[in-house]
Amino acid sequence: MQTDPDDDLTEDSSDELYEHHRIVATHGQEMIRLDKFLHNRIAHTSRNKVQEAIRAEAVQVNGAVVKPNYRVKPFDVITVTLPEPPRETNILPEAMDLDIRYEDDDLLLVNKPAGMVVHPAFGHWQGTLVNGLAYHFRNLPTGRNGPIRPGLVHRIDKDTSGLLVIGKTEFAMTHLSLQFFHHTIERSYLALVWGNPPGPTGTIRGNLDRSDRDRKVRAVFPEGGERGKLAVTHYEVLQTYGPVTLVRCVLETGRTHQIRVHFQHIGHPLFSDATYGGDRIRVGQNTAAYRTFVENAFQLLPRQALHARSLGFIHPSTGERVFREVELPADFAAALAKWEGYALTHG
């Protein structure tokens, strides 16, 4: 699967990190094992990866889950959902002080700081989260026996902070990828937005695609249209601080820049989001004192006010629910405290 150079700027592009295959066996298909059949038909994959995908129920034949030794028959319809294949880029392991909040033999949860790119790409070949994970994983058996492949199944923007789940085995990576694919992962974000969104709760819907004016940003297009993919964001107002509002966002889908684009679309861009118009005063008094106050708040939080607060999912091996939540980082907390003070003094 090809990825764009700016894919590491994705807010949570989990829905775009899969190869989805639909293969129909021909009338002359010989009856061979399913794992062998798929290994021969799908590029850039190993037989072990195929077997793990089958075990994780990411492969179905005629709509049913089967075992790796299933014999493919003529006219069988086989669907496959796999994590993205390894990139050609050699990843340089780098020692980093990663903020790991949970880890076992199958996966880990890491709290990514704002300013860190997730995956190496043009202009960011070093210092990324994947470089740090490669160093962290290098003593694992999987690292010693083959290429180091930190198991990304989703990403968040460089300037968004918060939780990411990383698969440490092919099975875990495929299992987690399938949960993202079927939108069963529980994800919540905290965002500080300009103005007061309508109602205590709400849902923003619309197709997202590259903007006609600037291919590096996204725009909203009519739901059900031919342009873009459907994105759905649910939000809950947590607290209003006069000109800005703290909201909790739950993603039903995971599209590039989804929360940022959706709130910009309804007229409430994220505070300090330079890409989508939140880095200038959008609401409030037209006074020198207010302008100075806001500029000081921008300096405290010189990036979009967005934090990936929590993740919940089913553990690939135990079948138990895993849930973790992380606190706001210092820059977000400082800006929020400043707005709390403003609200107290200005009613």
Stockholm file with secondary structure:
# STOCKHOLM 1.0

chainA/1-347         MQTDPDDDLTEDSSDELYEHHRIVATHGQEMIRLDKFLHNRIAHTSRNKVQEAIRAEAVQVNGAVVKPNYRVKPFDVITVTLPEPPRETNILPEAMDLDIRYEDDDLLLVNKPAGMVVHPAFGHWQGTLVNGLAYHFRNLPTGRNGPIRPGLVHRIDKDTSGLLVIGKTEFAMTHLSLQFFHHTIERSYLALVWGNPPGPTGTIRGNLDRSDRDRKVRAVFPEGGERGKLAVTHYEVLQTYGPVTLVRCVLETGRTHQIRVHFQHIGHPLFSDATYGGDRIRVGQNTAAYRTFVENAFQLLPRQALHARSLGFIHPSTGERVFREVELPADFAAALAKWEGYALTHG
#=GR chainA/1-347 SS CCCCTTGGGCSSCGGGSEEEEEEECCTTCCCCBHHHHHHHHSTTCCHHHHHHHHHTTCEEETTEECCTTCBCCTTCEEEEEEECCCCSSCCCCCCCCCCEEEECSSEEEEEECTTCCSSCBTTBSSSSHHHHHHHHHTTSHHHHHSCCCCEESCCCCTTCEEEEEEESSHHHHHHHHHHHHTTCSEEEEEEEEESCCSSSEEEEEEEEEECSSCTTSEEEECTTSSSSEEEEEEEEEEEEETTEEEEEEEESSCCTTHHHHHHHHTTCCBTTCTTTTCSSCCSSCCSHHHHHHHHHHHHHCCSCCEEEEEEEEECTTTCCEEEEECCCCHHHHHHHHHHHHHHHHCC
#=GC SS_cons         CCCCTTGGGCSSCGGGSEEEEEEECCTTCCCCBHHHHHHHHSTTCCHHHHHHHHHTTCEEETTEECCTTCBCCTTCEEEEEEECCCCSSCCCCCCCCCCEEEECSSEEEEEECTTCCSSCBTTBSSSSHHHHHHHHHTTSHHHHHSCCCCEESCCCCTTCEEEEEEESSHHHHHHHHHHHHTTCSEEEEEEEEESCCSSSEEEEEEEEEECSSCTTSEEEECTTSSSSEEEEEEEEEEEEETTEEEEEEEESSCCTTHHHHHHHHTTCCBTTCTTTTCSSCCSSCCSHHHHHHHHHHHHHCCSCCEEEEEEEEECTTTCCEEEEECCCCHHHHHHHHHHHHHHHHCC
//
